[in-house]
Each structure stands twice: as C-alpha cells, then as structure tokens.
Amino acid sequence: MVLPIVATTAAVAAAVSWLMLPRHDSFAPGACTVIEPYLLSEVVGQELAIHQTSDAICDHLLKEQPQKPLVLSVHGPPGIGKSLSHRLLAQALYATSDDVGCPGSLCPGYKVLQGMDHINAERAQQHQYLKNSVSKHLHQYPQSLLVIEEYDKLDCPTRAVLRQLITASISTNVSMDKSIVILESNLGQSQLHKMLIQAGDRKQVRAEDAHSSLRNLVYNIWSQGNCESHVDIIRMLGAIDFFLPYFPLEASNLQDLFAKRLYDQAEQLQGSDAANLTWSPPVIDFLLSKVDFGDCKVGEPGCYPVEGGRPVSTIMTRYVTRALKQWRAKQEQQRQQQRQQSKAVNPGWQGSIQRRKDTLKRKLSSSLQDIHLQVDWQNRALVIV
C-alpha cells in the first residue's frame, strides 16, 4: 500500500529538521519555507486551504511593517483538520515539532480561545474576558498566532470586541499588525458540499468561488443578527483577508489517513521492536469499513463520514493496536520457551551468561523481523503473521 505523496520526502525532512530548532517567542526566520510541506504531510484532503494559508502567511511575513494583522476565516465541519492545521502551523511558525510543548512553553505566542458560546448568565463577562485576554497576550507576544474558535457564535458585545480586534488595535498600547489571526467556524457545510458536487472533484474548486460563497454566508448571518450597522459589517468582512474552505472528507481521504497512520506505526516498530511492518490493500478497506458513513453508499458523490476523520485514531487502536499486542504476547511467549530450553541445555551460571550473550546479540542485530498485517475475515479482526 503506497501513501499518495503530497509533499516530497526531502521537503518534509527539511521541515522536520527546521522544527527541531530552539523555542521562539516570535515567528522564526525562514518559517515560510516549512509551512506548506509540514501541513501537507499531516492533513489530508485540504490542499486548497493549505496552499492559500501558506502563500498568505509568506506574503505577510515578508512585510517589514504590515498595516494590519493577517486574518484568515476557516470554515468546515468538525473532524476534517481545522484545529490540527493551526496547531501544526504554530509548530512551523515557532520552529518546534514538540506536541507536548506546543501549544505551551515552546510556542508561547500561540493562543487559542475556545468555548465562546457561553450561557446567558456568563455572556456579560465574555466580551470583557476576550478583550483582556487578547490584550495581555499581545502585550507579551506582538507576533502572535491567535485562534478564535466558533467565532460565528459570538454574541453582539463580544463580536464588537472581535471587530475592534481585527480592524484596529485593542488599545493604543497594543499593536498586532505582525500577528496572524485565524477565525474558525463550522459554518458553510452545505455550501462546501454544493461546491464539491458541482465541481466533481475538490481539486477543481476555484479559490475565488469558495471565498465568495463563504464571505456571503457570513455577511448574511451577521446582517440578520442586528448587532452592527451595514457599514461595520462591511468593514469587518473587509479586514478578513481569506475565507478558506475545509471540505468534508471522502472515503479516499480516510484511506490516505489510515495508510499514513500505518506508516507511522511501521516507523515506530522499527525502533521499538526491530520489526518491519507491511500490510496488504484489504487492510485499508477493512479499516475503512469500520467508519460510519450514515445511510449513503461509500464512494458515491456526496457521501461523507459522519464524524470526519475523528474515528481514525479509535479504529486504529481497536484493530491495529490489538493485533500488535497479540503479536508481542506471542513473541514474549516464544522467548520464554527459548529461555526454558536454554536452561535445560545449559544449566548453572555458565548457561546464564550464554543466555545474556544471546539476548545482547539479538538486540544488536541490524536485521529487522518482517511482520505482515492482514485481515482475518472469519473473526473480523486484523492479525500479524
């Protein structure tokens, strides 16, 4: 099974090497060159959004004195790579590949504001929290990657703060012109679905058409909200540089995800178990069959997984991890039998020394044990042979 190559091996290797640099409190010089290959190596089916994100950020970083922050409005259903993309983007911008430290101490300029859809009793404090939180963050990190999730659910006072945020500085003492703001929303699912059906292939969707459709959608929703004047809405929409589509994932995209996870697992096994893992194409089909696509027929136009790519990790744990655990148990059982046989042939302290030599020799051996993952259709499981 071959994973479709969306970024060259050399480009991905260069990106990973770059991400091993020390922590940056501001955007690292040269970050532009690693954004695209790094995101494409991890996120599937979203090439249109990733290409535009990379190009827009590269242009923004080239400006010595930008007049405003770069603002990207990202739209799509849950589970298709929006949050993963901005986390990877933070790692690229601040030159770290550490998932533990980013978000966190290794990329302190990266801030995600979540849970903006508060209950009525909390909304009085919501807009003040947003203003204070962002203002404090920008004071400390003028080159920030600021993400506001579910921005379409903001109430009127908080939306006014957001409008001030992206059209001017929070206050005269805070400048965020060098920062990048990502507005994330689940809005636009029906529009994106329609685009895919009309184009026939996500690669045929024009960036201008997606931008216009999503912009008009946000305009119509904001106009119905009676929060601000028509002029303020136009000014706010004008401050958003790109409306980016994150399309629903299709069966082929999930096949790519499963293949990638298997390649990641194979790489880990080479180091942890000195094993070379391979698999046959039916393994991918078996894993895909465990994804819920609702009532539609998998492979037909407009048939998308109910939860996007979220079930992939669970399915991998349920079937691949189980198969590996059973294989390791058999391996350990065989080693126990070999030790027992060795003790019978070479008892005493001399035999103990010989067994230790044999174990060390096995660990130092450069050869990898070939193992193959295949489908056990009778038991509806995966097994390693």
KEZANU-72110 format. One line per 8 residues: number of its first residue (from 1); their letters; for each residue x, y, z of C-alpha. Coordinates in Angstrom, 2 decimals. Each point is the difference from the previous one (the first is absolute). Last residue first. Layout:
% residues N
NUM	A	X:Y:Z ~ ...
//
This chain:
% residues 385
385	VIVLARNQ	1.78:-13.15:10.62 ~ -1.75:2.90:1.65 ~ -3.78:-0.05:0.40 ~ -2.82:2.40:-0.71 ~ -3.56:-0.80:1.05 ~ -3.34:-1.09:-1.37 ~ 0.40:-3.49:1.48 ~ -0.56:-1.79:-3.30
377	WDVQLHID	1.39:2.90:-2.02 ~ 3.40:-0.13:1.67 ~ 1.50:2.94:-1.83 ~ 3.74:0.43:-0.40 ~ 2.96:1.67:1.65 ~ 3.38:-1.43:-0.99 ~ 3.13:-0.31:2.11 ~ 3.58:0.02:-1.24
369	QLSSSLKR	2.55:-0.12:2.83 ~ 2.59:2.68:-0.48 ~ 3.72:-0.65:-0.47 ~ 2.53:2.24:1.73 ~ 0.61:-2.48:2.82 ~ 1.00:1.76:3.18 ~ -3.12:-1.11:1.88 ~ 0.39:-3.64:-1.09
361	KLTDKRRQ	3.68:-0.04:0.99 ~ -0.87:1.44:3.39 ~ -2.61:-2.72:0.58 ~ 2.41:-2.75:-1.11 ~ 2.73:1.34:2.27 ~ -2.42:0.10:2.92 ~ -0.96:-3.61:-0.69 ~ 3.67:-1.01:-0.07
353	ISGQWGPN	0.64:1.66:3.35 ~ -2.95:-1.82:1.56 ~ 1.21:-3.32:-1.46 ~ 3.38:0.49:1.66 ~ -1.73:0.80:3.30 ~ -1.88:-3.28:0.18 ~ -1.89:-2.00:-2.60 ~ 0.86:-0.03:-3.72
345	VAKSQQRQ	-2.34:-2.39:-1.86 ~ -2.98:0.25:2.37 ~ 0.61:3.69:0.56 ~ 0.10:0.58:-3.75 ~ -3.32:-1.79:-0.45 ~ -1.60:2.16:2.69 ~ 1.46:3.11:-1.56 ~ -1.31:-1.03:-3.43
337	QQRQQEQK	-3.47:-0.60:1.46 ~ 0.00:3.43:1.63 ~ 1.12:1.56:-3.27 ~ -2.88:-1.70:-1.83 ~ -2.51:1.28:2.56 ~ 1.42:3.51:-0.32 ~ -0.45:-0.09:-3.76 ~ -3.53:-1.32:0.39
329	ARWQKLAR	-0.86:2.86:2.36 ~ 1.58:2.47:-2.41 ~ -2.19:-1.32:-2.83 ~ -3.14:0.29:2.16 ~ 0.85:3.60:0.88 ~ 0.70:0.78:-3.64 ~ -3.38:-1.35:-1.08 ~ -1.77:1.98:2.74
321	TVYRTMIT	1.85:3.17:-0.97 ~ -1.12:-0.50:-3.60 ~ -3.67:-0.75:0.74 ~ -1.42:2.16:2.78 ~ 2.86:2.47:0.13 ~ -0.10:0.65:-3.75 ~ -3.79:0.29:0.17 ~ 0.21:2.58:2.78
313	SVPRGGEV	2.66:2.03:-1.81 ~ -2.01:0.02:-3.26 ~ -3.35:0.86:1.65 ~ 0.74:3.77:-0.10 ~ 0.51:0.22:-3.77 ~ -3.44:1.38:-0.80 ~ -2.59:-0.90:2.63 ~ -2.85:-1.08:-2.29
305	PYCGPEGV	2.31:-1.16:-2.77 ~ -0.94:1.60:-3.35 ~ -2.05:-1.20:-2.96 ~ -0.65:2.96:-2.32 ~ 1.16:-1.81:-3.11 ~ -0.12:-3.80:0.48 ~ 3.04:-1.74:1.44 ~ -1.71:-1.40:3.09
297	KCDGFDVK	-3.74:-0.35:-0.53 ~ -2.00:2.38:2.17 ~ -1.96:-0.89:3.13 ~ 2.53:1.25:2.55 ~ 3.66:-0.18:-1.00 ~ 1.16:-1.55:3.27 ~ 3.60:-1.21:-0.29 ~ 0.69:-3.70:0.70
289	SLLFDIVP	0.02:-0.87:-3.72 ~ 2.95:2.37:-0.42 ~ 2.11:-2.22:2.26 ~ -0.83:-3.08:-2.09 ~ 0.68:1.84:-3.26 ~ 3.40:1.10:1.31 ~ 0.81:-3.57:1.03 ~ -1.22:-1.27:-3.38
281	PSWTLNAA	2.97:1.83:-1.60 ~ 2.58:-2.32:1.65 ~ 2.22:0.91:2.91 ~ 3.66:0.39:0.86 ~ 1.76:0.44:3.34 ~ 3.79:-0.32:0.31 ~ 0.81:-0.91:3.58 ~ 2.86:0.99:2.30
273	DSGQLQEA	-2.61:0.32:2.79 ~ 0.29:3.60:1.20 ~ 2.01:1.62:-2.80 ~ -1.38:-1.75:-3.07 ~ -3.40:-0.15:1.69 ~ -0.23:3.79:0.16 ~ 0.51:0.32:-3.76 ~ -2.65:-2.64:-0.68
265	QDYLRKAF	-2.48:1.82:2.23 ~ 0.56:3.25:-1.88 ~ -0.44:-1.87:-3.30 ~ -3.23:-1.51:1.36 ~ -1.24:3.44:1.06 ~ 0.74:1.32:-3.48 ~ -1.86:-2.86:-1.66 ~ -3.01:0.60:2.27
257	LDQLNSAE	0.02:3.69:-0.87 ~ 0.33:-0.64:-3.74 ~ -2.92:-2.43:0.14 ~ -1.91:2.67:1.92 ~ 0.58:2.44:-2.85 ~ -1.18:-2.58:-2.55 ~ -3.23:-0.50:1.96 ~ -0.78:3.72:-0.08
249	LPFYPLFF	0.80:2.79:2.43 ~ -2.25:3.03:0.21 ~ 1.73:3.09:-1.39 ~ 2.03:2.52:1.96 ~ -0.69:3.17:-1.95 ~ 1.94:3.22:0.63 ~ -1.38:3.52:0.16 ~ 3.09:2.17:-0.44
241	DIAGLMRI	1.01:3.55:0.90 ~ -2.58:0.77:2.68 ~ 0.20:3.78:0.58 ~ -2.56:0.60:-2.76 ~ -2.48:-2.19:1.86 ~ 0.35:2.28:3.02 ~ -0.40:3.20:-2.01 ~ -3.01:-1.43:-1.85
233	IDVHSECN	-1.63:-0.99:3.29 ~ 0.75:3.41:1.52 ~ -1.55:1.79:-2.98 ~ -3.13:-2.16:0.12 ~ -0.43:0.98:3.64 ~ 0.68:-2.32:2.88 ~ -1.63:-2.68:2.12 ~ -3.23:-0.40:-1.96
225	GQSWINYV	0.61:-3.75:-0.28 ~ -1.53:-0.40:-3.45 ~ 2.81:2.01:-1.59 ~ 2.56:-2.18:1.74 ~ -1.48:-3.14:-1.51 ~ -0.23:1.48:-3.50 ~ 3.54:1.39:0.10 ~ 1.41:-3.31:1.27
217	LNRLSSHA	-1.64:-1.87:-2.88 ~ 1.12:2.58:-2.53 ~ 3.60:-0.41:1.13 ~ -0.29:-3.79:-0.20 ~ -1.31:0.07:-3.58 ~ 2.48:2.64:-1.17 ~ 3.06:-1.73:1.45 ~ -1.06:-3.40:-1.36
209	DEARVQKR	-0.57:1.41:-3.47 ~ 3.30:1.89:0.01 ~ 1.94:-3.10:1.06 ~ -1.39:-1.95:-2.95 ~ -1.16:-3.57:0.69 ~ 1.52:-2.44:-2.54 ~ 2.28:-1.77:2.49 ~ -3.05:-0.74:2.14
201	DGAQILMK	-1.33:-2.19:-2.81 ~ -3.43:-0.06:-1.66 ~ -0.04:3.80:-0.06 ~ -3.76:0.27:0.54 ~ -0.13:-2.69:2.68 ~ 3.04:1.36:1.80 ~ -1.29:3.57:-0.03 ~ -3.41:-1.12:1.29
193	HLQSQGLN	1.59:-1.80:2.95 ~ 2.04:3.11:0.77 ~ -3.15:2.15:0.01 ~ -1.86:-2.53:2.19 ~ 2.84:-0.06:2.52 ~ 0.47:3.76:0.04 ~ 0.21:0.78:3.70 ~ 2.12:-2.18:2.29
185	SELIVISK	2.18:3.01:0.76 ~ 3.59:0.93:0.74 ~ 1.32:3.56:-0.10 ~ 3.76:-0.16:-0.36 ~ 1.97:3.13:0.90 ~ 3.64:0.47:-0.99 ~ 2.11:2.64:1.73 ~ 2.30:2.62:-1.48
177	DMSVNTSI	-2.62:2.75:0.20 ~ -0.82:-0.90:3.60 ~ 0.85:3.28:1.70 ~ -1.06:0.66:3.57 ~ 0.36:3.25:1.95 ~ -2.57:1.96:-1.99 ~ -2.57:-2.64:0.86 ~ -1.34:-3.21:-1.51
169	SATILQRL	1.69:1.03:-3.22 ~ -2.15:0.55:-3.07 ~ -2.20:-1.88:-2.49 ~ 0.63:-3.53:1.26 ~ -0.30:0.62:3.72 ~ -2.65:2.71:-0.23 ~ -2.25:-2.41:-1.87 ~ 0.76:-2.72:2.54
161	VARTPCDL	-0.92:2.35:2.84 ~ -3.27:0.80:-1.77 ~ -0.56:-3.73:-0.42 ~ 0.29:-0.35:3.77 ~ -2.72:2.60:0.55 ~ -2.30:-1.56:-2.66 ~ 0.28:-3.69:0.94 ~ 2.72:-2.19:-1.48
153	KDYEEIVL	-1.23:-3.19:-1.68 ~ 1.64:0.70:-3.39 ~ 3.38:0.12:1.74 ~ -0.16:-3.72:0.61 ~ 3.71:-0.07:0.85 ~ 2.09:3.14:0.32 ~ 3.63:-0.73:-0.86 ~ 2.83:2.46:0.64
145	LSQPYQHL	3.43:-0.66:-1.45 ~ 1.99:2.75:1.60 ~ 2.85:2.26:-1.01 ~ -0.56:2.77:2.56 ~ 0.45:-2.57:2.80 ~ -0.12:1.52:3.51 ~ -2.29:2.95:-0.66 ~ -1.90:-2.15:-2.47
137	HKSVSNKL	-0.85:-2.55:2.70 ~ -1.20:2.61:2.46 ~ -2.24:1.64:-2.61 ~ -1.38:-3.35:-1.13 ~ -0.99:-1.08:3.50 ~ -1.37:3.39:1.00 ~ -2.16:0.38:-3.11 ~ -1.27:-3.58:0.03
129	YQHQQARE	-0.73:0.09:3.72 ~ -1.89:3.29:-0.40 ~ -2.09:-1.53:-2.80 ~ -0.89:-3.04:2.07 ~ -0.82:1.71:3.29 ~ -3.57:0.97:-0.86 ~ -0.34:-3.24:-1.94 ~ 0.31:-2.18:3.08
121	ANIHDMGQ	-3.63:-0.13:1.13 ~ -1.16:-0.44:-3.59 ~ 1.98:-3.21:-0.53 ~ 3.28:0.29:-1.86 ~ 0.74:-0.77:-3.65 ~ 3.64:1.16:0.04 ~ 1.28:-3.37:1.19 ~ 3.48:0.40:-1.38
113	LVKYGPCL	2.60:2.74:-0.35 ~ 3.22:-1.48:-1.37 ~ 3.33:1.74:0.60 ~ 3.32:-0.59:-1.74 ~ 2.63:2.58:1.01 ~ 1.28:-2.34:2.71 ~ 1.27:-2.56:-2.51 ~ 2.36:-2.26:1.95
105	SGPCGVDD	-1.69:0.72:3.36 ~ -3.41:-1.28:-1.01 ~ -1.89:-0.99:-3.08 ~ 2.54:-1.18:-0.92 ~ 2.10:-1.49:2.80 ~ -1.49:-3.49:-0.03 ~ -0.43:-0.17:-3.77 ~ 3.69:0.88:-0.42
97	STAYLAQA	0.70:0.76:-3.67 ~ 1.31:3.50:0.71 ~ 0.94:2.89:-2.23 ~ -2.36:2.76:1.21 ~ -1.78:0.42:-3.33 ~ 0.14:-3.71:-0.87 ~ -1.24:-1.21:3.39 ~ -2.75:2.62:-0.06
89	LLRHSLSK	-1.06:-1.13:-3.48 ~ -0.18:-3.58:1.22 ~ -2.43:1.12:2.72 ~ -1.89:2.14:-2.52 ~ -0.40:-2.94:-2.36 ~ -1.02:-2.52:2.65 ~ -2.83:2.32:1.04 ~ -1.36:0.22:-3.55
81	GIGPPGHV	0.70:-3.61:-0.99 ~ -3.28:-1.66:-1.02 ~ -1.52:-0.96:3.35 ~ -2.67:2.67:0.31 ~ -1.62:1.47:-3.12 ~ 1.63:2.80:-1.99 ~ 1.02:3.65:-0.02 ~ 3.24:1.89:0.65
73	SLVLPKQP	0.03:3.81:0.06 ~ 3.57:1.25:-0.35 ~ 1.14:3.39:1.31 ~ 3.54:1.32:-0.57 ~ 0.53:2.81:2.46 ~ -0.07:3.56:-1.35 ~ 2.26:2.58:-1.58 ~ 2.98:-2.33:-0.37
65	QEKLLHDC	3.39:1.59:0.75 ~ 2.83:-2.26:-1.17 ~ -2.26:-1.96:-2.31 ~ 1.47:-3.38:-0.96 ~ -1.84:-1.73:2.82 ~ -3.37:1.00:-1.45 ~ 0.82:-1.29:-3.48 ~ 1.15:-3.33:1.44
57	IADSTQHI	-3.12:-0.16:2.18 ~ -2.30:0.48:-3.00 ~ 1.84:-2.55:-2.13 ~ -0.05:-2.66:2.74 ~ -3.66:0.53:0.83 ~ -0.93:-0.02:-3.70 ~ 1.79:-3.31:-0.60 ~ -1.48:-1.47:3.18
49	ALEQGVVE	-3.58:0.96:-0.87 ~ 0.13:-1.49:-3.49 ~ 1.94:-3.08:1.14 ~ -2.59:-1.03:2.59 ~ -0.48:-3.71:-0.75 ~ 2.53:-1.30:2.51 ~ 1.84:1.80:2.82 ~ 3.31:-1.40:1.29
41	SLLYPEIV	2.61:0.21:-2.77 ~ -1.88:2.87:-1.65 ~ 0.37:2.08:3.15 ~ 3.77:-0.49:0.16 ~ 0.55:0.45:-3.73 ~ -1.92:3.32:0.01 ~ 1.36:1.59:3.15 ~ 3.68:-0.86:-0.46
33	TCAGPAFS	1.25:2.77:-2.31 ~ -1.95:2.79:1.70 ~ 1.68:-0.64:3.33 ~ 3.22:1.49:-1.38 ~ 0.58:2.28:2.96 ~ -1.94:-1.26:3.05 ~ -3.23:1.76:0.90 ~ 0.28:1.44:3.49
25	DHRPLMLW	0.62:-1.52:3.43 ~ 2.12:-2.66:-1.68 ~ 1.01:-3.33:1.57 ~ 3.12:-1.79:-1.16 ~ 0.27:-1.65:-3.46 ~ -1.36:-3.51:-0.52 ~ -2.74:1.30:-2.29 ~ 2.49:0.81:-2.72
17	SVAAAVAA	1.13:-3.61:-0.14 ~ -3.65:-1.09:-0.36 ~ -0.57:2.47:-2.84 ~ 3.13:-1.12:-1.83 ~ -1.10:-3.63:0.29 ~ -3.46:0.96:-1.33 ~ 1.53:1.79:-2.98 ~ 2.40:-2.85:-0.73
9	TTAVIPLV	-2.79:-2.56:0.16 ~ -2.06:2.02:-2.45 ~ -3.40:1.29:1.07 ~ -3.31:-1.37:-1.21 ~ 1.22:-3.57:-0.46 ~ -2.86:-2.46:-0.20 ~ 0.59:-2.75:2.59 ~ 0.98:-3.28:-1.61
1	M	-1.53:-3.29:1.10
//
